[in-house]
Amino acid sequence: MSKLFPRNEHTVDRALRVILGLILLALVFVGPKTMWGLVGIVPLATGLLGSCPLYTLFGVSTCKLKAPSGA
């Protein structure tokens, strides 16, 4: 599963994506009640998974590098 969804998002990045996703989804139920709020599913899903497909495609990572194991 880690090869399919490699972790490439920092904790702050993930939190911001989840918050943004929830705000956009709220547009479906509150406020202008537009279906464009469903776009919020994308940042919500990537924030919850901790993996962004575009980051993977372009080789970007906001996640800290793990320390090499062993001595």
FIKOLZA-1660 file (N, C-alpha, C; in steps of 0.1 Angstrom, whole numbers, plus 5000, padded with zeros to 4 digits):
% residues 71
   i   px   py   pz ch aa at
   1 5008 4988 5000  A  M  N
   1 5000 5000 5000  A  M CA
   1 5009 5013 5000  A  M  C
   2 5021 5012 5006  A  S  N
   2 5029 5023 5007  A  S CA
   2 5035 5027 4993  A  S  C
   3 5036 5017 4984  A  K  N
   3 5040 5020 4970  A  K CA
   3 5029 5027 4962  A  K  C
   4 5017 5023 4965  A  L  N
   4 5005 5029 4958  A  L CA
   4 5003 5044 4963  A  L  C
   5 5004 5045 4976  A  F  N
   5 5002 5058 4983  A  F CA
   5 5013 5062 4992  A  F  C
   6 5025 5066 4986  A  P  N
   6 5036 5069 4994  A  P CA
   6 5034 5082 5002  A  P  C
   7 5038 5082 5015  A  R  N
   7 5035 5094 5023  A  R CA
   7 5045 5105 5019  A  R  C
   8 5039 5116 5014  A  N  N
   8 5047 5127 5009  A  N CA
   8 5041 5140 5014  A  N  C
   9 5034 5140 5024  A  E  N
   9 5028 5153 5030  A  E CA
   9 5032 5154 5044  A  E  C
  10 5037 5166 5048  A  H  N
  10 5040 5169 5062  A  H CA
  10 5027 5170 5070  A  H  C
  11 5028 5169 5083  A  T  N
  11 5016 5170 5092  A  T CA
  11 5008 5183 5090  A  T  C
  12 5015 5194 5089  A  V  N
  12 5009 5207 5087  A  V CA
  12 5001 5207 5073  A  V  C
  13 5008 5202 5063  A  D  N
  13 5002 5201 5050  A  D CA
  13 4989 5193 5050  A  D  C
  14 4990 5182 5057  A  R  N
  14 4978 5173 5058  A  R CA
  14 4967 5180 5065  A  R  C
  15 4970 5187 5076  A  A  N
  15 4959 5194 5084  A  A CA
  15 4953 5205 5076  A  A  C
  16 4961 5212 5069  A  L  N
  16 4955 5223 5060  A  L CA
  16 4946 5217 5049  A  L  C
  17 4950 5206 5044  A  R  N
  17 4942 5200 5033  A  R CA
  17 4929 5195 5039  A  R  C
  18 4929 5189 5051  A  V  N
  18 4917 5184 5057  A  V CA
  18 4907 5196 5060  A  V  C
  19 4913 5207 5065  A  I  N
  19 4905 5218 5069  A  I CA
  19 4899 5225 5056  A  I  C
  20 4907 5226 5046  A  L  N
  20 4902 5232 5033  A  L CA
  20 4891 5223 5027  A  L  C
  21 4893 5210 5027  A  G  N
  21 4884 5200 5022  A  G CA
  21 4870 5201 5029  A  G  C
  22 4871 5202 5042  A  L  N
  22 4858 5204 5050  A  L CA
  22 4851 5217 5047  A  L  C
  23 4859 5227 5046  A  I  N
  23 4853 5240 5042  A  I CA
  23 4846 5240 5029  A  I  C
  24 4853 5234 5019  A  L  N
  24 4847 5233 5005  A  L CA
  24 4835 5224 5005  A  L  C
  25 4835 5213 5013  A  L  N
  25 4823 5204 5014  A  L CA
  25 4812 5211 5020  A  L  C
  26 4815 5220 5030  A  A  N
  26 4804 5228 5036  A  A CA
  26 4796 5236 5026  A  A  C
  27 4802 5240 5015  A  L  N
  27 4795 5248 5005  A  L CA
  27 4783 5240 4999  A  L  C
  28 4784 5227 5000  A  V  N
  28 4773 5219 4994  A  V CA
  28 4760 5220 5003  A  V  C
  29 4762 5222 5016  A  F  N
  29 4751 5222 5026  A  F CA
  29 4748 5235 5031  A  F  C
  30 4758 5244 5032  A  V  N
  30 4756 5257 5039  A  V CA
  30 4760 5268 5029  A  V  C
  31 4755 5280 5030  A  G  N
  31 4759 5291 5022  A  G CA
  31 4753 5290 5008  A  G  C
  32 4761 5291 4997  A  P  N
  32 4756 5291 4984  A  P CA
  32 4749 5278 4979  A  P  C
  33 4752 5267 4986  A  K  N
  33 4747 5254 4983  A  K CA
  33 4749 5250 4969  A  K  C
  34 4762 5251 4965  A  T  N
  34 4766 5248 4951  A  T CA
  34 4773 5234 4951  A  T  C
  35 4772 5227 4941  A  M  N
  35 4778 5214 4939  A  M CA
  35 4793 5215 4937  A  M  C
  36 4798 5227 4934  A  W  N
  36 4812 5229 4933  A  W CA
  36 4820 5226 4946  A  W  C
  37 4812 5226 4957  A  G  N
  37 4818 5222 4970  A  G CA
  37 4823 5208 4970  A  G  C
  38 4819 5199 4961  A  L  N
  38 4823 5186 4961  A  L CA
  38 4838 5184 4957  A  L  C
  39 4843 5195 4952  A  V  N
  39 4858 5196 4949  A  V CA
  39 4866 5193 4962  A  V  C
  40 4859 5197 4973  A  G  N
  40 4866 5195 4986  A  G CA
  40 4869 5181 4989  A  G  C
  41 4863 5171 4982  A  I  N
  41 4867 5157 4984  A  I CA
  41 4881 5154 4981  A  I  C
  42 4887 5161 4971  A  V  N
  42 4901 5159 4968  A  V CA
  42 4911 5162 4979  A  V  C
  43 4911 5175 4984  A  P  N
  43 4920 5178 4994  A  P CA
  43 4917 5170 5007  A  P  C
  44 4905 5167 5010  A  L  N
  44 4901 5160 5022  A  L CA
  44 4907 5146 5021  A  L  C
  45 4905 5139 5009  A  A  N
  45 4911 5125 5008  A  A CA
  45 4926 5125 5008  A  A  C
  46 4932 5135 5001  A  T  N
  46 4947 5135 5001  A  T CA
  46 4952 5138 5015  A  T  C
  47 4945 5147 5022  A  G  N
  47 4950 5150 5036  A  G CA
  47 4948 5138 5045  A  G  C
  48 4938 5131 5044  A  L  N
  48 4935 5119 5053  A  L CA
  48 4945 5107 5049  A  L  C
  49 4948 5106 5036  A  L  N
  49 4957 5095 5032  A  L CA
  49 4972 5099 5034  A  L  C
  50 4975 5112 5034  A  G  N
  50 4989 5116 5036  A  G CA
  50 4997 5115 5023  A  G  C
  51 4990 5113 5012  A  S  N
  51 4997 5111 4999  A  S CA
  51 4990 5119 4989  A  S  C
  52 4997 5127 4981  A  C  N
  52 4992 5135 4970  A  C CA
  52 4997 5130 4957  A  C  C
  53 4988 5125 4948  A  P  N
  53 4992 5120 4935  A  P CA
  53 5001 5130 4927  A  P  C
  54 4998 5143 4928  A  L  N
  54 5006 5152 4920  A  L CA
  54 5020 5154 4926  A  L  C
  55 5021 5153 4939  A  Y  N
  55 5034 5153 4946  A  Y CA
  55 5042 5141 4941  A  Y  C
  56 5036 5130 4940  A  T  N
  56 5043 5118 4936  A  T CA
  56 5047 5119 4921  A  T  C
  57 5038 5124 4913  A  L  N
  57 5041 5126 4898  A  L CA
  57 5053 5135 4896  A  L  C
  58 5054 5146 4904  A  F  N
  58 5064 5156 4902  A  F CA
  58 5076 5153 4911  A  F  C
  59 5076 5143 4919  A  G  N
  59 5087 5140 4928  A  G CA
  59 5089 5150 4940  A  G  C
  60 5078 5156 4944  A  V  N
  60 5078 5166 4955  A  V CA
  60 5074 5159 4968  A  V  C
  61 5080 5163 4979  A  S  N
  61 5076 5158 4992  A  S CA
  61 5077 5169 5002  A  S  C
  62 5067 5172 5010  A  T  N
  62 5068 5181 5021  A  T CA
  62 5071 5174 5035  A  T  C
  63 5071 5160 5034  A  C  N
  63 5074 5152 5045  A  C CA
  63 5089 5152 5048  A  C  C
  64 5092 5152 5062  A  K  N
  64 5106 5151 5066  A  K CA
  64 5112 5137 5062  A  K  C
  65 5124 5137 5058  A  L  N
  65 5131 5125 5055  A  L CA
  65 5133 5117 5067  A  L  C
  66 5132 5103 5066  A  K  N
  66 5134 5095 5077  A  K CA
  66 5149 5093 5079  A  K  C
  67 5153 5091 5092  A  A  N
  67 5167 5089 5095  A  A CA
  67 5171 5075 5090  A  A  C
  68 5183 5073 5084  A  P  N
  68 5186 5059 5080  A  P CA
  68 5187 5050 5092  A  P  C
  69 5182 5038 5090  A  S  N
  69 5182 5028 5100  A  S CA
  69 5195 5021 5101  A  S  C
  70 5199 5016 5113  A  G  N
  70 5212 5010 5114  A  G CA
  70 5223 5020 5117  A  G  C
  71 5235 5015 5121  A  A  N
  71 5246 5024 5124  A  A CA
  71 5257 5024 5114  A  A  C
% end
